[in-house]
Structure formats: C-alpha cells, structure tokens
C-alpha cells in the first residue's frame, strides 16, 4: 500500500476520468483566498516590484545589461521587501546561488519581483524573480531567480520578526521549504570540507589543449574602491548591491585575462556578507581564476575593508564564486585553456573549485530545483544514485519534495472512514494519495517510532523484512525493504530507500519523515525480487495538543500505476484505512517505550 504497487490496485476496474468529480476539496477555500473582498487579485503584503528600462549607461562592452547593475536592482528590491515585513532597516546577509538564463539588451525592460518567503527570529528569506520584456514584440523571458537572506537591524533594541502567514499554494511551498534551505546554508562549508576529505575529484581533461597553459597568477586582479555617500544605503552602510557590482567587475577582468575574450557570467555561488562597511572605508577587491574546466571557469572574489591607510588589520567583508563562459557567435560555449595553480593556496582553491563544480552538477541532476519541480519520468529514473559525497543535497531533495507535495492546494477528499480521511491529487503524470488521522500520542514520540523503518513490519503488512543498510547520519538512513508476494505476481518486491527525517524548525512546523528510492552498488537488482521504486512518500506529523497528534501520510504514484486507479476507490480506500488503523494501534501500544529518547527531541 505505501508504495502503491500494481498488485495493490488490481481490484479496481475502470478509468480515472472522474476520480475527483463530486469530491469535496480539502482546501477549497484557498482559491477564494487569492482574491480580496473588493474583487482585486490577491497580492502578498511583502511583495515589491521594480521595473527598469535598460539604457546604454547600464550595459557592458557587448551591449548587454551589466550583471553588476542587475545585482544592484535585485538587492534594492529584495531589501525593500524585507523592510516592508520587518518594519525596520534590514541588511543583506547572503545571496544564494544565481543562474542566469538569458541576457538583457539595451531598450528592453527588466521586471523584478521580491517577497518574503519566511521569517525566522531575526532573519528572513526573500525570494526574487527577474524577467526581461521587449515592449515592441511583447515577448518576455525569465532571466533568473534568486534567494537572499536579510537581517533586521535596529540600533537600540533586539528585533523579533513576526511570522509569515502563507495563503497561496506557492507561498505555502516556499514557506515550508525555506527551513530546509536555511539548514543547507548553515552546513555548506562543512559539505565542501567533507567532499574534499572523502571523495576523489574527477578532473575534466578530455579534449583539453594541455599545451596551452595559463598560470593562475596571470589572472589575479586587485582593485580598491573608496566608499562615498552615493555608495551608501539609507542606513549609512555601504549598499550591498554596490559591493556585489564591484565584485562582478573584478571577476570579469580576471576571467578575461584567462580567455583573452569577453566572458559571460552564467552563475554566482553565494555572496556571503561577513560584516558591514561605512562611508569612508576603503574596500580592496581581489579576484583570481581558481580553476578552468572544459567550457567554464570559476573566479573567486573576496572583499576586505580598512578605514585608514596606516591601519594594519583588514576586515573580511564578503566573498563569492562566479562561473564564466566564453560564447561563440552561435552562443555556444568555447573551449578554455588549462590553468596552472600556484603551489599552496592556489592548489587548495583549485581543488575546492572542482568540489563546488561537482556539487553544482549533482544538484542540477539529482537534487536541484528543476528535478524537484519538473522531473520528466521518461528522462530521469525514479531512483537516484546514492553518492556519499552528495548526501546533504540528496537528503535536502528528499525532504523538500515531500514538503512541496504536502503544500499543494487541490487535494480532494475521496473517502472518510471513522475520522480517517483519504485524499487524492491528480497532477500531470502523477496520482498522489494522502491519509490523515488524529492519534492520542505525543508528536515527538510518533516521530521516533515512525522514522525507524525496522519497526514498520510491526504494523504494515506490505513490509515483510527491513534491513538497515547504512546509518548515514543522525537524520538519514538507507534501508533495504522486502515486500511479500501479492496477487498473481510470483516474485516479491524489494526497495532500496533513503529515509530522511527533520524535527520542526519553528512552532507550527511538522516533524517530517521522507522516503525515496536510491540505487546502491552493494544492493543491485537480483532475479529473486522485482525491484520497486518510490518517487516521493512519507509522513508529516503535527502537534495538535498536549497528547494529540495529527499524522499525515503522502505517496506520489507514477504514470505506471494510473491505469489501475478508478472511480470506484472503495477497495483501495479500505486497504489504506486498514493499514493506517494498524499504524494507529502501533503508536498507541508503544507510546511509553521511548521516554529516554524523547529528551533529545
């Protein structure tokens, strides 16, 4: 049942066309919430929009909008959104990875939209969308999306931010996943260290012209800027967007020294502001090409500040890594020369650049946003390869996928038996199921019991045997699950499952247990079993009272199962109901077993 195998659904007999006809929507009010009482379209109260006409003074040598100028506009829009929510001045703490999809030319319009996704104690995540518009042809293009973290700043008192109340499906999704993204930012440095320590980096040298080698020192750039009043924001600090623009300038110069051409900036990896600077500061910007791959290069940039020329100590203000390419007349990336790092720090930067490139590629293929939102089944396997060097992002993908599924608006109530509800959701090629019930147990206790899959056979007949293959860390484990034979299929199914769990980030957040299939070299497919796969499933557990917990189970079925689901869901509903009631009995029978473990939650 909990993996939606064909054998579990064969009792149902006709098509899927009217599964949702006449059903009651669990979130039917969400659609009406999108319009205001006076008939106007709903608009997020923190949303800020900016539109700018690109003039020649905003462009680079190719007649395209300078990325530095775009970063200024992005930072301004995001800051105004953050301050609208906080009600006080805010400063930029960081800007997450930005991938530029299109360039913008003179005469086009840049439209920037920013809104607060989630507020934590004193910081908040702001989501930014950038699009370009050709007013003559009325065409529009998506340019990039960005996520920025801002910190509320008040001189005389500590700021406690009010929480965001998401209303639309998009807002609920962003609000839910923001906590996981925050977790990723906090462990990013450790992820790089672990990758360098435990994984051999593969260097891309095929088809490279190794006879053309450029010493990394030839690309080094150092530039100083004096912070003047026009460079300051309304709080008197150096405008974050201005610092980012200066960083993009020196990075472009360093990249052009390697390729002897005009490079194009394709991605920026996390601006991290470590401290403020003020009017009168001297900012020293340093850039160097860390590594050159076949068609791209990484440039590292750092910013240091000092007040007076005689001042010996310089404050580290910011750092970032920028990826450049060189495009031919057909906009195809050209091959780059090989770079020779300097001994010592140069070799360290060279290795770290390779590690960051591996993380970028792994995120895009196995755990990136494109994969989470729009994975095409015919192009992407349901099971992703397990890679210890990328375990943080695979876990992130696992949790985020379940949170995004749970946040969807259009779940429809298919049946309800003794206060246990079965909801269904038809979405593109997937049919998802959601079970929900209230249980008289502590939420933390239910979380501990359900997150250990080795105890699953005690209540779920579809789990015959569960072996713990690897305890990855405190929150992630890999299991080999064997299911019994059912129906006419002579072979039992087996699954290799990554189980990821998360405690609540804030009051009102659920405990999360997410499951998805992975592939392991140690556990290949065997003739003895028929290998099954689960794309996205798991539990969200909410604390509803002192000893009352809402347990919700989600499962996303793929297109291979849709032909077996029908308008007559009675047999399927009963199957779900019986298993879920067995889960309730398991929780009640074992609610006093884990008292010592609960002290750690």
C-alpha positions in Angstrom: 0.0 0.0 0.0 2.6 2.5 1.0 4.5 2.0 -2.2 1.4 1.7 -4.4 2.3 -1.5 -6.2 0.2 -2.7 -9.1 -0.9 -5.7 -7.1 -2.5 -3.4 -4.5 -4.6 -1.7 -7.1 -5.7 -4.5 -9.4 -9.1 -4.9 -7.6 -10.2 -1.7 -9.1 -11.8 -1.9 -12.6 -12.4 1.2 -14.7 -10.8 4.5 -15.8 -9.5 7.5 -13.9 -11.6 10.2 -15.6 -13.9 11.2 -12.8 -11.9 10.3 -9.7 -12.4 13.9 -8.5 -15.9 14.6 -9.8 -18.2 15.4 -6.9 -15.4 15.2 -4.3 -15.1 17.8 -1.6 -11.8 19.7 -1.8 -9.9 19.8 1.5 -8.6 23.2 0.6 -11.4 24.7 -1.5 -11.2 28.0 0.4 -7.6 28.5 -0.8 -8.7 29.5 -4.2 -11.1 32.1 -2.9 -8.3 33.5 -0.7 -6.4 34.6 -3.8 -9.0 37.4 -4.3 -9.6 40.2 -1.9 -13.0 41.3 -0.6 -13.2 44.1 -3.1 -12.6 41.8 -6.1 -9.0 42.7 -6.6 -6.4 40.0 -7.2 -4.6 38.8 -4.0 -1.2 40.3 -3.6 1.4 39.3 -1.0 1.7 42.1 1.5 5.5 41.9 1.4 5.7 41.9 -2.4 7.7 44.7 -4.0 8.1 45.2 -7.8 10.7 47.2 -9.7 10.8 47.9 -13.5 13.8 49.4 -15.2 14.5 50.4 -18.8 17.9 49.3 -19.8 19.9 52.3 -21.1 23.4 52.4 -22.7 24.9 53.5 -19.4 23.7 50.2 -17.8 25.4 47.9 -20.4 28.8 46.2 -20.8 31.0 46.0 -23.8 28.6 43.6 -25.6 25.7 46.0 -25.3 24.0 43.8 -22.7 22.9 44.7 -19.2 25.8 44.5 -16.8 25.2 41.8 -14.2 26.6 44.2 -11.7 23.9 46.7 -12.4 21.3 44.0 -12.3 22.6 42.9 -8.9 22.1 46.4 -7.6 18.5 46.4 -8.7 17.9 42.9 -7.3 19.4 43.9 -3.9 17.4 47.1 -3.7 14.1 45.3 -4.5 14.7 42.5 -2.0 15.8 44.9 0.7 12.6 46.9 0.4 10.5 43.7 0.6 12.4 42.7 3.8 11.9 46.1 5.3 8.2 46.1 4.5 7.8 43.0 6.6 10.2 43.9 9.4 9.1 47.5 9.8 12.7 48.5 10.4 16.0 48.7 8.5 17.4 45.4 7.1 20.9 44.5 5.8 21.9 41.8 3.3 23.4 38.7 5.0 23.8 36.5 1.9 22.6 35.9 -1.6 22.2 32.2 -2.7 23.3 30.7 -6.0 22.0 32.6 -9.1 21.9 31.0 -12.5 21.4 33.5 -15.4 19.3 32.0 -18.2 19.2 35.0 -20.6 21.0 38.2 -21.2 19.2 41.6 -21.4 19.9 44.1 -24.2 19.6 47.9 -24.5 16.0 49.1 -24.8 14.5 46.1 -23.0 12.7 46.3 -19.7 13.8 44.5 -16.5 10.9 43.4 -14.2 12.0 42.4 -10.7 9.6 41.0 -8.1 10.6 40.2 -4.5 8.6 38.9 -1.5 9.5 37.4 1.9 9.2 33.6 1.8 9.7 33.0 5.5 10.8 34.9 8.7 12.9 33.3 11.4 13.9 35.0 14.6 15.9 38.0 13.3 16.5 36.9 9.7 14.2 36.3 6.7 14.4 34.6 3.3 13.4 36.8 0.4 12.6 35.2 -3.0 13.4 37.2 -6.1 12.2 36.7 -9.7 13.7 38.6 -12.6 12.2 38.7 -16.1 13.0 40.8 -19.2 10.5 42.3 -21.5 10.6 43.5 -25.1 7.9 46.2 -25.3 7.9 46.2 -29.1 7.3 42.5 -29.6 5.6 42.0 -26.2 7.8 39.0 -25.6 9.0 38.2 -22.0 11.8 35.9 -20.8 12.8 34.6 -17.4 16.3 35.8 -16.6 17.0 34.4 -13.1 15.6 33.5 -9.7 17.4 34.3 -6.5 17.1 33.8 -2.8 18.5 36.4 -0.4 18.8 36.4 3.4 18.2 39.7 5.2 18.7 40.5 8.9 16.6 43.1 10.7 18.8 45.7 12.3 17.7 48.2 15.0 20.3 50.2 16.9 18.8 50.2 20.5 16.7 47.0 20.7 16.7 43.4 19.6 14.3 42.7 16.7 11.9 39.8 16.9 10.3 39.3 13.5 6.7 38.4 13.1 5.9 35.2 11.3 4.7 35.0 7.7 1.2 33.6 7.1 1.3 32.0 3.6 -2.0 31.9 1.8 -1.5 30.6 -1.8 0.0 27.2 -2.7 3.1 28.8 -4.0 3.6 30.8 -0.7 3.0 27.6 1.4 5.5 25.7 -0.6 8.2 28.4 -0.4 7.5 28.9 3.3 7.8 25.1 4.0 11.0 24.6 2.0 12.7 27.7 3.3 13.5 26.0 6.6 15.3 23.2 4.6 17.2 25.8 2.5 18.3 27.6 5.7 19.7 24.3 7.0 21.6 23.9 3.8 23.2 27.3 4.1 24.4 26.5 7.7 26.1 23.3 6.6 27.5 24.5 3.3 31.1 25.0 4.5 31.2 21.6 6.1 29.8 20.0 2.9 32.8 21.3 1.0 35.2 20.1 3.6 33.7 16.6 3.7 33.7 16.4 -0.1 37.4 17.3 -0.2 38.3 14.9 2.6 36.3 11.9 1.5 35.9 12.0 -2.3 38.4 11.8 -5.1 37.5 14.7 -7.5 37.5 13.7 -11.2 39.2 16.4 -13.3 37.7 17.1 -16.7 40.7 16.9 -19.0 39.4 15.1 -22.1 39.8 17.0 -25.3 41.7 19.7 -23.5 44.5 21.6 -25.1 47.0 21.0 -22.3 49.8 22.6 -24.4 48.1 26.0 -23.8 48.5 26.5 -20.0 47.9 29.8 -18.3 49.4 30.4 -14.8 46.7 31.3 -12.4 48.7 34.3 -11.1 48.3 35.9 -14.6 44.6 36.3 -13.9 45.0 37.9 -10.5 43.2 41.3 -10.1 43.3 43.7 -7.2 41.3 46.9 -7.1 40.5 49.5 -4.4 37.3 51.5 -4.0 36.6 54.4 -1.7 33.1 54.3 -0.3 31.4 57.6 -0.9 28.0 58.8 0.1 26.4 57.8 -3.2 27.5 54.2 -2.5 25.7 54.1 0.9 22.2 52.9 1.6 19.6 54.7 3.6 21.2 53.4 6.8 24.7 54.8 6.1 26.3 51.4 5.4 27.8 50.5 2.0 25.0 49.4 -0.2 25.2 45.6 -0.6 24.2 45.7 -4.3 27.1 48.2 -4.9 29.6 45.8 -3.3 28.3 42.9 -5.4 28.6 45.1 -8.6 32.2 45.9 -7.7 32.9 42.2 -7.2 31.4 41.3 -10.6 33.6 43.9 -12.2 36.9 42.5 -10.9 35.8 38.9 -11.5 35.1 39.7 -15.2 38.5 41.2 -15.5 40.2 38.1 -14.1 38.1 35.8 -16.4 39.0 37.9 -19.5 42.7 37.6 -18.6 42.4 33.8 -18.9 40.3 33.6 -22.1 41.5 36.8 -23.9 37.9 37.5 -24.8 34.7 39.0 -23.3 33.4 36.4 -20.9 29.7 35.9 -20.0 28.7 35.4 -16.4 26.5 32.3 -16.0 26.3 31.7 -12.3 27.1 33.2 -8.9 27.6 31.0 -5.9 26.5 32.6 -2.6 27.5 36.1 -1.8 28.2 36.0 2.0 28.4 39.3 3.8 30.5 38.8 6.9 30.3 42.4 8.2 29.3 45.9 7.4 31.3 48.8 5.9 30.6 52.5 6.0 31.2 55.7 4.1 34.9 56.5 4.2 36.0 52.8 4.2 38.5 51.6 1.6 37.4 48.4 0.0 40.1 46.1 -1.5 38.6 43.7 -4.1 40.7 40.7 -5.1 39.8 38.2 -7.8 41.6 35.2 -9.4 40.6 32.3 -11.6 40.5 29.3 -9.3 40.0 26.6 -11.9 39.2 26.3 -15.6 37.2 23.4 -16.9 36.4 22.4 -20.4 33.8 25.1 -21.1 33.6 27.1 -17.9 35.8 28.8 -15.3 35.4 29.6 -11.7 36.6 33.0 -10.4 37.0 33.6 -6.7 36.4 37.1 -5.3 36.9 38.5 -1.8 36.4 42.0 -0.3 38.4 43.4 2.6 37.8 46.8 4.2 40.0 49.2 6.2 39.5 52.7 7.5 42.9 54.5 7.3 45.9 53.8 5.2 48.0 53.1 8.3 45.5 50.6 9.5 47.2 47.1 9.6 44.1 45.0 10.1 41.7 44.5 7.2 38.2 43.3 7.8 36.8 40.5 5.6 33.6 41.9 4.2 32.4 39.5 1.5 33.3 36.6 -0.7 31.7 34.8 -3.7 32.5 32.4 -6.6 31.4 33.3 -10.1 31.2 30.9 -13.1 32.0 32.4 -16.6 31.8 31.0 -20.1 33.0 32.4 -23.5 30.4 32.2 -26.2 30.9 32.0 -29.9 28.8 33.8 -32.5 26.2 31.0 -32.2 26.0 31.4 -28.4 27.8 28.1 -27.8 30.5 27.8 -25.1 34.1 27.7 -26.4 36.8 25.5 -25.0 39.0 27.2 -22.4 42.8 27.0 -21.8 44.1 24.9 -19.0 45.1 26.8 -15.8 48.1 26.1 -13.6 47.5 26.9 -10.0 50.2 28.3 -7.7 51.5 26.0 -5.0 49.9 26.2 -1.6 46.7 28.3 -1.5 46.4 28.2 -5.3 46.2 24.4 -5.3 43.7 24.5 -2.4 41.5 26.9 -4.4 41.9 24.7 -7.4 40.6 21.6 -5.6 37.8 23.5 -3.9 36.6 24.8 -7.2 36.4 21.3 -8.5 34.4 20.3 -5.4 32.0 23.2 -5.9 31.5 22.3 -9.5 30.7 18.7 -8.5 28.1 20.0 -6.1 26.5 22.2 -8.7 26.3 19.3 -11.2 24.9 16.9 -8.6 22.3 19.4 -7.5 21.1 20.0 -11.1 21.0 16.3 -11.9 19.9 14.7 -8.7 18.7 17.2 -6.2 18.2 20.6 -7.8 15.1 22.6 -8.1 14.4 21.6 -11.7 14.5 18.0 -10.7 12.2 18.5 -7.7 9.6 20.6 -9.6 9.6 19.2 -13.1 11.3 15.8 -13.3 10.3 14.1 -16.5 9.9 10.4 -15.9 10.9 9.4 -19.4 14.2 11.3 -19.0 15.0 10.7 -15.3 15.0 7.4 -13.3 12.8 7.3 -10.2 15.8 6.0 -8.2 18.7 8.4 -7.9 22.2 7.1 -7.4 23.4 7.3 -3.8 26.6 9.3 -3.5 28.1 9.8 -0.1 29.8 13.0 -1.3 26.5 14.5 -2.2 24.4 13.1 0.7 23.5 16.5 2.0 21.7 17.5 -1.2 20.0 14.1 -1.7 18.6 14.5 1.8 17.6 18.1 1.0 15.8 16.9 -2.2 14.1 14.1 -0.2 12.6 16.4 2.4 11.8 19.3 0.0 9.9 17.0 -2.4 7.6 15.8 0.4 7.1 19.3 1.8 6.2 20.5 -1.7 3.7 17.7 -2.2 2.1 18.3 1.2 1.7 22.1 0.4 -0.4 21.5 -2.7 -3.8 23.1 -2.6 -6.1 20.9 -4.7 -6.2 17.7 -2.6 -9.7 16.2 -2.9 -11.4 14.1 -0.2 -12.1 10.6 -1.7 -13.4 8.8 1.3 -13.6 9.1 5.1 -14.0 6.1 7.5 -14.1 6.6 11.3 -12.3 10.0 11.0 -9.5 8.7 8.8 -9.5 10.6 5.6 -8.2 9.5 2.2 -7.4 12.4 -0.2 -6.3 12.2 -3.8 -4.5 14.6 -6.1 -4.1 14.3 -9.9 -1.2 16.3 -11.1 0.2 15.9 -14.6 1.6 12.3 -14.8 1.3 11.6 -11.1 -1.6 10.5 -8.9 -0.9 11.2 -5.2 -2.6 9.8 -2.1 -2.8 11.4 1.4 -4.1 9.7 4.5 -4.8 11.8 7.7 -5.8 10.9 11.2 -5.6 12.1 14.8 -3.8 9.9 17.4 -3.6 10.3 21.1 0.2 10.2 21.4 2.9 12.8 21.7 4.1 14.1 18.3 7.8 13.6 19.1 7.1 10.0 20.2 5.2 9.3 16.9 8.2 10.8 15.0 10.7 8.4 16.7 8.5 5.4 16.2 7.7 6.0 12.5 11.2 7.2 11.5 12.7 3.8 12.3 11.7 1.6 9.3 12.9 -1.5 11.0 9.7 -1.4 13.1 7.5 -0.9 10.0 6.7 -4.7 9.7 5.0 -4.5 13.1 2.1 -2.6 11.6 2.4 -2.6 7.8 1.8 -5.9 6.1 3.5 -4.6 2.9 6.8 -4.6 4.7 7.9 -8.2 5.2 11.5 -7.5 6.2 13.6 -4.3 6.6 17.4 -4.2 6.8 19.3 -1.1 7.9 22.0 -0.9 5.2 23.7 2.3 6.3 23.1 4.9 9.1 24.3 7.9 7.1 24.0 10.4 10.0 21.5 11.3 12.8 18.8 12.2 10.3 19.4 10.0 7.3 19.5 6.2 6.8 19.3 3.8 3.9 17.1 0.6 4.2 16.6 -2.5 2.1 12.9 -3.3 2.2 11.4 -6.7 1.1 7.6 -6.9 0.5 5.6 -10.1 0.3 4.2 -11.5 -2.9 0.6 -10.4 -3.6 -1.8 -11.4 -6.3 -0.6 -13.2 -9.3 2.9 -11.9 -9.2 5.2 -14.8 -8.1 8.1 -12.6 -7.1 8.2 -10.3 -4.0 9.3 -6.8 -4.5 12.2 -5.1 -2.9 13.1 -1.5 -2.4 16.3 0.5 -1.5 15.1 3.5 0.3 16.7 6.7 1.6 14.8 7.8 4.8 15.4 11.4 5.8 13.8 13.0 8.9 13.6 16.5 10.3 12.5 18.0 13.5 10.3 21.2 13.4 12.2 24.3 12.6 9.7 26.6 14.4 6.4 26.4 16.2 3.7 25.1 13.9 6.1 23.2 11.7 5.6 19.4 11.4 8.0 16.6 12.1 8.9 15.2 8.6 9.9 11.7 7.6 10.6 11.5 3.8 11.2 8.3 1.8 12.5 7.9 -1.8 14.3 5.2 -3.8 18.1 5.3 -4.3 20.4 2.9 -6.1 23.3 1.3 -4.3 26.2 -0.7 -5.9 26.0 -3.1 -2.9 22.3 -3.8 -3.5 21.8 -4.3 -7.2 18.6 -5.9 -8.7 18.5 -9.6 -8.3 16.4 -12.4 -10.0 14.9 -13.2 -6.7 13.0 -10.0 -6.4 11.2 -7.5 -8.6 12.8 -4.1 -7.9 10.2 -1.5 -6.9 10.7 2.3 -6.7 9.1 5.1 -4.7 9.4 8.6 -6.0 8.1 10.6 -3.0 6.4 9.4 0.1 6.5 9.8 3.9 4.9 11.3 7.0 4.2 14.8 8.2 3.4 14.9 11.9 1.8 17.9 13.6 1.4 18.5 17.3 -2.3 19.3 17.8 -2.4 19.4 21.6 -0.8 18.2 24.8 -1.1 14.5 23.8 -2.8 14.8 20.5 -1.0 14.4 17.1 -2.1 14.7 13.5 -0.4 12.0 11.4 -0.4 12.5 7.6 1.0 10.1 5.1 1.7 11.0 1.5 2.6 8.9 -1.5 3.1 10.0 -5.1 2.3 7.3 -7.7 3.9 7.5 -11.1 2.3 7.0 -14.5 2.8 3.3 -14.4 0.1 3.0 -11.8 -2.5 5.4 -13.2 -4.2 2.8 -15.4 -5.1 0.8 -12.3 -6.9 3.5 -10.4 -10.6 4.0 -11.0 -13.7 5.9 -9.9 -14.5 3.0 -7.7 -11.9 3.7 -5.0 -13.7 1.7 -2.3 -11.3 -1.3 -2.3 -8.3 1.0 -2.3 -9.7 3.2 0.4 -10.3 0.1 2.7 -6.8 -1.1 2.1 -5.4 2.3 3.1 -7.7 2.5 6.0 -6.8 -0.9 7.5 -3.1 -0.2 7.2 -3.4 3.3 8.7 -5.5 1.9 11.6 -2.8 -0.6 12.2 -0.3 2.3 12.4 -2.5 4.0 15.0 -2.6 0.9 17.1 1.2 0.5 16.9 1.6 4.1 18.1 -0.8 3.7 21.0 0.7 0.4 22.1 4.3 1.8 22.1 3.7 5.3 23.3 5.5 4.7 26.6 8.5 2.8 25.2 10.8 5.7 24.2 10.8 8.1 27.1 14.6 8.5 27.3 14.9 9.1 23.6 12.3 11.9 23.7 14.6 14.0 25.9 16.8 14.6 22.8 14.0 16.0 20.7 
